């Protein structure tokens, strides 16, 4: 693992915990990626390199080199603070976000639309001057993300093995800015079952979800880290396109096309397409504009937090 900070204060870890909460909240909403939050918050490279460096040999290192050396080699303090924030967000916000998705969906999606829209220029300027190659890659990323987020929603099951497989696929998207892990779960027909397992504290299914997610994270993070190491500006251009293409999935106003399936609790999932807001919904339009602005402000705050947490290296 390269270029990791050698010292951090308690304040630094509080900031990491808060960023973890932001990532957890983002990953609970279909259409928003926790990787987007990590990227604009300035912890994306460290997160990737830390996950990619996890190996089975860390267990043997624990006995050979001791707890302190192994803990430092695994960058465990960073991961513990970040994971604590993510799980805090899931525990505290899952019911609230579920309520908002049912009763205030337009405002919630407007907030994340503003968050992702404001992220596009921030990510796009991280590597300096754009070339024709960067533009082509950004357009390709836009097309890929738009295509993925336009796929029809499937109907799945709530079996542990199915949820583990879905979580493994979704975990790849979870650390990929612009493509939401929750949205992948929705496409695979597993989102309702995952949220239900978290809400009901179904530890069997939660364990299956966590195991599948871990497998996906370990495998995909290494690939993504290699891409960022060998072709950083091109990869960031592609990721910028992913962010731009994902905006269509976050458009607040939708029109129902047809009923896909009914959940066990009576909730209905419909296939949807984007629509223009109704002329009579001027109050809702103003409200959504305000939430979109709030999302953009959150991005600016996270970006400044990322600058405040610039690694101090030896």
C-alpha positions in Angstrom: 0.0 0.0 0.0 1.5 3.3 -1.0 1.3 6.9 0.1 -0.9 6.4 3.2 -1.0 9.0 6.0 1.3 8.2 8.9 -0.6 10.3 11.5 -4.1 11.5 12.0 -5.8 13.4 14.8 -9.1 12.6 16.5 -10.6 15.4 14.4 -9.4 13.6 11.2 -11.2 10.4 12.2 -14.4 12.3 13.1 -14.3 13.8 9.5 -13.8 10.3 8.1 -16.7 9.0 10.1 -18.9 11.8 8.8 -17.8 11.0 5.3 -18.7 7.4 5.9 -22.2 8.5 7.0 -22.6 10.4 3.8 -21.5 7.4 1.8 -23.9 5.1 3.7 -26.8 7.5 3.1 -26.0 7.7 -0.6 -25.8 3.9 -1.0 -29.2 3.5 0.5 -30.8 5.5 -2.3 -31.2 3.9 -5.8 -29.3 6.1 -8.3 -26.6 7.5 -6.0 -23.2 6.0 -5.5 -21.2 6.0 -2.3 -18.2 6.1 -4.6 -19.3 9.5 -5.8 -19.2 10.8 -2.2 -15.8 9.2 -1.6 -14.4 10.8 -4.7 -15.6 14.4 -3.9 -14.7 14.0 -0.3 -11.1 13.3 -1.1 -10.8 9.7 0.2 -11.4 7.7 -2.9 -7.8 6.8 -3.7 -7.1 5.8 -0.1 -10.3 3.8 0.1 -9.5 1.9 -3.1 -5.8 1.2 -2.2 -6.8 0.1 1.3 -9.5 -2.4 0.1 -7.2 -3.6 -2.7 -4.4 -4.3 -0.3 -6.4 -6.6 1.9 -5.0 -10.1 1.7 -5.3 -13.4 3.6 -1.7 -13.0 4.6 -2.7 -10.2 7.0 -3.9 -13.0 9.3 -0.4 -14.6 9.4 1.2 -11.2 9.7 -0.8 -10.7 12.8 1.0 -13.6 14.5 4.4 -12.9 12.9 4.6 -9.1 13.2 2.1 -8.3 15.9 -1.2 -6.4 16.2 0.2 -2.9 15.9 2.2 -3.5 12.7 -0.6 -5.4 11.1 -3.2 -2.8 12.1 -1.1 -0.1 10.5 -0.3 -2.1 7.3 -4.1 -2.7 6.8 -4.8 1.0 7.4 -7.4 -0.3 9.8 -8.1 2.9 11.7 -9.2 4.6 8.5 -11.4 1.7 7.5 -12.9 1.4 11.0 -13.8 5.1 11.2 -15.3 4.9 7.6 -17.2 1.7 8.2 -18.5 3.1 11.5 -19.9 6.1 9.7 -21.4 3.9 6.9 -23.1 1.5 9.4 -24.3 4.4 11.6 -25.9 5.9 8.6 -27.6 2.6 7.6 -28.8 2.0 11.1 -30.1 5.6 11.7 -31.3 6.5 8.2 -32.7 3.4 6.6 -36.2 3.9 8.0 -36.1 7.6 7.3 -35.0 7.1 3.7 -37.6 4.4 3.2 -40.2 6.8 4.4 -39.0 9.6 2.1 -38.8 7.2 -0.9 -42.5 6.4 -0.3 -43.9 9.8 0.7 -41.4 12.5 -0.5 -39.6 10.9 -3.4 -39.4 14.0 -5.6 -37.7 16.1 -3.0 -35.3 13.3 -2.0 -34.3 12.7 -5.7 -34.0 16.4 -6.3 -31.5 16.6 -3.4 -29.3 13.8 -4.9 -29.7 15.2 -8.4 -28.2 18.4 -7.1 -25.5 16.5 -5.3 -24.4 14.5 -8.4 -24.8 17.4 -10.8 -22.5 19.5 -8.7 -20.0 16.6 -8.5 -19.5 16.5 -12.3 -17.4 19.7 -12.6 -15.5 18.9 -9.4 -14.4 15.4 -10.7 -13.9 16.7 -14.2 -11.3 19.3 -13.1 -9.3 16.9 -10.9 -6.9 16.0 -13.8 -6.4 19.4 -15.4 -6.6 20.0 -19.1 -9.1 17.9 -21.2 -8.1 16.4 -24.5 -10.1 14.9 -27.3 -9.4 11.4 -25.8 -10.8 12.5 -22.4 -13.9 13.9 -24.1 -14.6 10.7 -26.0 -14.1 8.6 -22.8 -16.5 11.0 -20.9 -19.1 10.6 -23.6 -18.7 6.8 -23.5 -19.1 6.8 -19.7 -22.2 9.0 -20.0 -23.7 6.5 -22.5 -22.9 3.5 -20.4 -24.3 5.0 -17.2 -27.4 6.2 -19.0 -28.0 2.8 -20.5 -27.5 0.9 -17.3 -29.8 3.2 -15.3 -32.5 2.9 -18.1 -32.7 -0.9 -17.8 -36.0 -2.3 -16.7 -36.3 -3.4 -13.0 -36.4 -7.2 -12.5 -38.3 -9.3 -9.9 -36.0 -11.3 -7.7 -36.2 -13.4 -4.5 -35.2 -12.9 -0.9 -33.1 -16.1 -0.6 -29.7 -15.6 1.1 -27.7 -17.0 -1.9 -29.5 -14.7 -4.3 -29.0 -11.7 -2.1 -25.2 -12.6 -1.7 -24.8 -12.8 -5.5 -26.7 -9.5 -6.0 -24.6 -7.8 -3.3 -21.4 -8.9 -4.9 -22.4 -7.3 -8.2 -23.8 -4.2 -6.5 -20.6 -3.7 -4.4 -18.7 -3.2 -7.6 -21.0 -0.3 -8.5 -20.9 0.9 -4.9 -17.3 2.1 -5.3 -17.7 3.2 -8.9 -18.7 6.9 -9.0 -21.9 7.5 -11.0 -23.3 3.9 -10.9 -25.3 3.2 -7.8 -25.0 -0.1 -5.9 -28.6 0.4 -4.7 -29.8 1.0 -8.3 -28.1 -2.3 -9.3 -29.9 -4.0 -6.5 -33.1 -2.5 -7.8 -32.4 -3.7 -11.3 -31.7 -7.2 -10.1 -34.9 -7.3 -8.0 -33.1 -7.4 -4.7 -33.4 -3.9 -3.3 -36.7 -4.4 -1.4 -35.3 -7.6 0.1 -32.1 -6.0 1.2 -33.8 -2.9 2.7 -36.3 -5.3 4.4 -33.5 -7.4 5.9 -31.8 -4.3 7.3 -35.1 -2.9 8.6 -36.0 -6.2 10.3 -32.5 -7.1 11.5 -32.6 -10.4 9.7 -29.0 -11.4 10.5 -29.0 -14.5 8.2 -29.7 -12.4 5.1 -27.6 -9.5 6.4 -24.6 -11.9 6.8 -25.2 -13.1 3.2 -25.4 -9.6 1.9 -22.2 -8.6 3.7 -20.3 -11.6 2.5 -21.3 -11.1 -1.1 -20.5 -7.4 -0.9 -17.0 -8.2 0.5 -16.2 -10.6 -2.3 -17.2 -8.0 -4.9 -15.3 -5.2 -3.2 -12.1 -7.1 -2.9 -12.1 -8.2 -6.6 -13.2 -5.0 -8.3 -11.2 -2.6 -6.2 -7.9 -4.1 -7.4 -9.0 -3.7 -11.0 -10.0 -0.1 -10.5 -6.9 0.7 -8.6 -4.8 -0.6 -11.5 -6.7 1.5 -13.9 -6.2 4.6 -11.8 -2.5 3.9 -11.5 -1.8 3.2 -15.1 -4.3 5.5 -16.8 -5.5 7.9 -14.2 -6.7 10.8 -16.3 -8.5 8.6 -18.8 -10.2 6.7 -15.9 -11.3 9.9 -14.2 -12.7 11.1 -17.6 -14.7 7.9 -17.8 -15.9 8.3 -14.2 -17.0 11.9 -15.0 -19.1 10.5 -17.8 -20.6 8.0 -15.4 -21.7 10.8 -13.1 -23.2 12.8 -15.9 -25.1 9.7 -17.3 -26.5 8.8 -14.0 -28.4 12.1 -13.7 -31.3 10.7 -15.8 -32.0 8.1 -13.1 -32.2 10.9 -10.4 -34.6 13.1 -12.3 -37.3 13.8 -9.6 -40.4 13.5 -11.8 -41.3 10.0 -13.1 -44.3 8.6 -14.9 -45.5 5.1 -14.1 -45.6 2.7 -17.1 -46.7 -0.6 -15.6 -46.8 -2.6 -12.4 -43.8 -4.9 -12.0 -44.5 -6.7 -8.7 -46.1 -6.3 -5.3 -44.0 -6.7 -2.2 -45.0 -8.8 0.8 -45.9 -5.7 2.7 -48.3 -4.5 0.0 -45.9 -2.0 -1.6 -45.9 -1.9 -5.4 -42.9 -1.5 -7.7 -43.7 0.1 -11.1 -41.6 0.6 -14.2 -41.1 4.3 -14.7 -39.8 6.9 -17.2 -38.8 10.5 -16.8 -41.5 13.1 -17.1 -41.9 16.9 -16.9 -43.4 18.3 -13.7 -47.1 19.1 -13.9 -47.9 22.8 -14.4 -50.0 22.8 -11.2 -47.1 21.6 -9.1 -45.3 24.9 -8.8 -44.9 24.6 -5.0 -43.3 21.2 -5.5 -41.1 22.6 -8.2 -39.8 25.3 -5.9 -39.3 22.7 -3.1 -37.3 20.4 -5.4 -35.2 23.3 -6.6 -34.4 24.1 -3.0 -33.4 20.5 -2.3 -31.3 20.4 -5.4 -29.5 23.5 -4.2 -29.0 21.9 -0.8 -27.5 18.9 -2.5 -25.0 21.1 -4.4 -24.1 22.8 -1.1 -23.4 19.4 0.5 -21.0 18.6 -2.3 -19.1 21.9 -1.8 -18.9 21.1 2.0 -17.7 17.6 1.3 -15.1 18.8 -1.2 -13.7 21.3 1.4 -13.7 18.5 4.0 -11.6 16.5 1.6 -9.1 19.4 1.3 -9.1 19.6 5.1 -8.2 15.9 5.3 -5.3 16.0 2.9 -3.0 13.2 3.9 0.1 14.1 5.9 2.8 11.8 4.7 6.2 11.0 6.1 
